[in-house]
Amino acid sequence: MKNANEIKFLKNRSIIKFEGEDFLGEIGIDGRIFKALTLARISVGVISQQAIENGISILVHENDAEKAVACLIDEFEPERKSGKVSQIYSINNVSVLGFVAEDFNKVLAELGRNNVFPLLLNQVAGENRVNIVVTSSQDEKTRNILESEIFKKPKTVHLAIIGHGNVGKTLIEQVLESSEEIKRRKKIDLKVVAVANSKKIAFNKKGFDANWTDEVVAAEHPSNVQELIRFSNENQLENLIVVDNTASKDFVKNYHALAENGFDLVSSNKIFNTLPIEEYRKLRYTLSKNNRRYLYETNVGAGLPLIDTIKLLHLSGENITRIKGVFSGSLSYIFNNFSVRNDQFSTVIGEAMDKGYTEPDPREDLSGNDVARKLLILARELDLINEFQDINIQNLIPENLLSVDKNEFISRLAELDEEYQKIKENQEPGHVLRYVGDLHGNLQEEKGQLDVKLVSVPGSSALGQLKGSDSIFEIYTESYGENPIVIMGAGAGAQVTARGVFGDILRVSETK
């Protein structure tokens, strides 16, 4: 190679595979191969001998592949008849990349992480000079990875954003606004190359710009994960991340296929982490087997650094004895206000709906299921094997309003007023109502106790002082004793959730 700062790139090549049993140690075999090819006027490139001496691989131009196989078959006709030579054949549509790398193992690991496994490898000992052969369907991706690793060019990370509602849309805008700064500071070039909703998916290999919504409107591809995998393969995209901003029970079924096809996962969707423990563990196995990452910091506490903190404490051997708090921004708003105002319960719920704090059907929040899912996710971070049905959930909706349609439920909200007014008035003086999640019991056993319920707490306590729609988490550990680690702040809203998802994207990107 004339210039060490150059990646030599040869397309349209074929590998000639010559295989047999324990014959390559014999004197004269190599010479006969090269003599036959030379007489046929075939130029030979990279040569690689298999470790157990039962085969040799030779690189030729693809125009010479058929002739090379034919002349070797002629040359070794007696050995083929005797069975000493078992196969002579060609692998076509391959490319060669030659380069100099100080740390080839790191380069090889990065290629492997992107599902690029060289068909042939030839290393010049002592010179850090390497030739690798890959399929032509992966050659451009391989070159991009080599350029990033060897020349320290900004590393391109390709993002597929699934769901472009409030959180997804805000996330795309945050990525577009920050991409140049991140490229300059972090040497990471974030490109949003796919945007999907439940009906269709839009692609842009170069990365969407500020006009992305126009392209999404004009998109014609059906929303299908196989379409996304096909697009990433056809365009040889490296460093892939899928971001799930949906609440879809169906989309999470695709996580396995995505991990197996080279995608890391970032998700604000809580569904997968609350599936039966067997499914939960299967995905962890698939991720581990394929060297993929799955981050979901926003599953609990939106943008608050909660899951990372609990993971670190648990991994470091700290014995977490209890986690308690107000996990829902919407229920936080409702009870923070209802506890200190003279308004009816239904009035405060209506206000929370108007401000966009609740789901369109407020029963999603008032049922306690959302808080229960968050509590279960935290329990599983401690390696507990609780299932959703293990959670004691106090549903705030009267039984007679559980099955009516959404509009009827909203029109009958006032039916809740009398009961909750009575609960408020029956508290001890100076107390307020809070809807809490509580993980407790012996957390060293296989299962903990999980309670989701309405409680009355002193207004002067940490829970009692909560304001607005903030969330609060108290983490009790053996070392910290009665003084919990408290994490408190905005626990809901598109801006903070999108910012939390963005943080996960950067964490994954920095390890690529």
Salt bridges, closest charged atoms under 4 A:
GLU26 OE2 - LYS84 NZ 2.54
GLU75 OE2 - ARG32 NE 2.91
GLU77 OE1 - ARG80 NH1 3.23
GLU79 OE2 - ARG32 NH1 2.77
GLU110 OE2 - ARG113 NH2 2.92
GLU127 OE1 - ARG129 NH1 3.74
ASP139 OD2 - LYS11 NZ 2.59
GLU140 OE1 - ARG143 NH2 3.28
GLU147 OE1 - LYS153 NZ 3.10
GLU149 OE1 - LYS106 NZ 2.69
GLU149 OE2 - LYS155 NZ 3.63
GLU180 OE2 - LYS183 NZ 3.81
GLU181 OE2 - ARG184 NH2 2.81
GLU181 OE2 - ARG185 NE 3.10
GLU227 OE1 - HIS221 ND1 3.23
GLU227 OE1 - ARG230 NH2 2.93
GLU234 OE1 - ARG230 NH1 2.89
ASP250 OD1 - LYS253 NZ 3.35
ASP264 OD2 - ARG113 NH1 3.92
ASP264 OD1 - ARG292 NE 3.27
ASP264 OD2 - LYS512 NZ 2.37
GLU279 OE2 - LYS282 NZ 3.84
ASP308 OD2 - ARG507 NE 3.63
ASP343 OD2 - ARG341 NH2 2.75
GLU351 OE1 - ARG341 NH2 2.93
ASP361 OD2 - ARG363 NH2 2.88
ASP370 OD1 - LYS270 NZ 3.28
ASP370 OD2 - LYS374 NZ 3.16
ASP383 OD2 - HIS314 NE2 2.92
GLU387 OE1 - ARG380 NH2 3.11
ASP390 OD2 - LYS447 NZ 3.13
GLU408 OE2 - ARG412 NH1 2.68
GLU415 OE2 - ARG412 NE 2.70
ASP438 OD2 - ARG322 NH2 2.52
ASP451 OD2 - HIS440 NE2 2.63
ASP504 OD1 - ARG507 NH1 2.55
GLU510 OE2 - LYS186 NZ 2.86
